[in-house]
Amino acid sequence: MSEQKKPRKRGNGKGFDAWWEERSLVEKILVGIGFGILGLGFIAFFGWVVMLLWNWLMPDIFGLKQIGYWQAWGLLILCTILFKGMHFHDDNRRTDKKRRRELRRYLRDEQPANGKEQAESPESGEA
């Protein structure tokens, strides 16, 4: 039998932090620019998808006019303002997480208590 070599992991298994620290400043800047361009591309694509969906559905369903690319972006911004609201701080996300955590804790604590009470008290269907 021949010995097989174990496959090497990239970065010697040290993780992303070690990989990132090995990069030069120029490589880090190029990675940042690349992600920036990729993000702008996704944003532009998102507006284009909204425009296509509007122009495909709304004229046939409701008899509305077709819209252009920048009108689709205006529609997206308007929907964000109306349905999501204008939050200038991230406190709302933290309170949502806190509320969910407290609800889970409450449900976890109350569930066994309700089960014990139902098991201990016989249900009397007769008067």
C-alpha positions as CSV (number, residue, x, y, z in Angstrom):
1,M,0.0,0.0,0.0
2,S,1.2,3.4,-0.8
3,E,1.0,6.3,1.6
4,Q,-1.3,9.1,0.5
5,K,-0.6,12.7,1.3
6,K,-3.1,14.6,3.3
7,P,-4.6,17.6,1.4
8,R,-3.2,20.9,2.6
9,K,-5.6,23.5,3.8
10,R,-5.1,27.0,2.5
11,G,-3.7,29.3,5.0
12,N,-2.6,26.4,7.1
13,G,-6.0,26.2,8.8
14,K,-5.5,29.5,10.6
15,G,-8.7,31.1,9.5
16,F,-9.6,34.4,7.7
17,D,-7.8,36.6,10.2
18,A,-4.5,35.0,9.5
19,W,-5.1,35.0,5.7
20,W,-6.0,38.7,5.9
21,E,-2.9,39.6,7.9
22,E,-0.7,37.9,5.3
23,R,-1.9,40.3,2.6
24,S,0.0,43.5,1.7
25,L,-1.7,46.9,1.8
26,V,-2.0,47.0,-2.0
27,E,-3.8,43.6,-2.0
28,K,-6.2,44.7,0.8
29,I,-7.0,47.9,-1.2
30,L,-7.6,45.9,-4.3
31,V,-9.9,43.5,-2.5
32,G,-11.9,46.5,-1.0
33,I,-12.2,48.1,-4.5
34,G,-13.3,44.7,-5.9
35,F,-16.0,44.3,-3.3
36,G,-17.1,47.9,-3.8
37,I,-17.5,47.4,-7.5
38,L,-19.4,44.1,-6.9
39,G,-21.7,45.8,-4.4
40,L,-22.5,48.6,-6.8
41,G,-23.2,46.0,-9.5
42,F,-25.7,44.3,-7.3
43,I,-27.4,47.6,-6.4
44,A,-27.7,48.5,-10.1
45,F,-29.0,45.0,-10.9
46,F,-31.6,45.3,-8.2
47,G,-33.0,48.5,-9.7
48,W,-33.1,46.9,-13.1
49,V,-35.0,43.8,-11.7
50,V,-37.6,46.1,-10.1
51,M,-38.0,48.0,-13.4
52,L,-38.5,44.7,-15.3
53,L,-41.0,43.3,-12.9
54,W,-43.0,46.5,-12.9
55,N,-43.0,46.7,-16.7
56,W,-43.9,43.0,-16.9
57,L,-46.8,42.9,-14.4
58,M,-48.3,46.3,-13.6
59,P,-49.4,47.4,-17.1
60,D,-51.2,44.1,-17.7
61,I,-52.7,43.8,-14.3
62,F,-53.7,47.4,-13.4
63,G,-53.3,49.2,-16.7
64,L,-50.4,51.4,-15.4
65,K,-47.7,52.9,-17.6
66,Q,-44.3,51.4,-17.9
67,I,-41.4,53.0,-15.9
68,G,-37.8,53.7,-16.5
69,Y,-34.7,52.7,-14.5
70,W,-34.6,55.8,-12.3
71,Q,-38.3,55.7,-11.7
72,A,-37.9,52.2,-10.5
73,W,-35.3,53.5,-8.0
74,G,-37.7,56.2,-6.9
75,L,-40.3,53.6,-6.3
76,L,-37.9,51.5,-4.3
77,I,-37.0,54.5,-2.1
78,L,-40.6,55.4,-1.7
79,C,-41.5,51.9,-0.6
80,T,-38.6,51.9,1.8
81,I,-39.8,55.1,3.4
82,L,-43.4,54.0,3.6
83,F,-43.1,50.4,4.7
84,K,-39.8,50.3,6.5
85,G,-39.6,53.8,7.9
86,M,-36.6,56.1,8.1
87,H,-34.4,54.9,10.9
88,F,-31.3,56.9,11.4
89,H,-29.9,54.7,14.1
90,D,-29.6,50.9,14.7
91,D,-31.2,50.8,18.1
92,N,-34.3,49.3,16.6
93,R,-32.4,46.2,15.5
94,R,-30.9,45.7,19.0
95,T,-34.3,46.0,20.7
96,D,-35.8,43.5,18.2
97,K,-33.1,41.0,19.1
98,K,-33.6,41.7,22.8
99,R,-37.4,41.3,22.4
100,R,-37.0,38.0,20.5
101,R,-34.5,36.7,23.1
102,E,-36.9,37.6,26.0
103,L,-39.8,36.0,24.2
104,R,-37.9,32.8,23.6
105,R,-36.8,32.8,27.3
106,Y,-40.4,33.4,28.4
107,L,-41.8,30.6,26.2
108,R,-39.1,28.2,27.3
109,D,-39.8,29.0,31.0
110,E,-43.6,28.9,30.7
111,Q,-43.9,25.8,28.5
112,P,-42.8,23.2,31.2
113,A,-44.8,25.1,33.9
114,N,-48.0,24.8,31.8
115,G,-47.3,21.1,31.1
116,K,-47.0,20.3,34.8
117,E,-50.1,22.2,35.7
118,Q,-52.1,20.4,33.0
119,A,-50.7,17.0,34.2
120,E,-51.5,17.7,37.9
121,S,-55.0,19.1,37.5
122,P,-57.5,16.6,36.2
123,E,-59.7,17.9,33.5
124,S,-63.3,17.8,34.7
125,G,-65.6,17.6,31.8
126,E,-68.6,16.8,34.1
127,A,-70.3,19.3,36.4
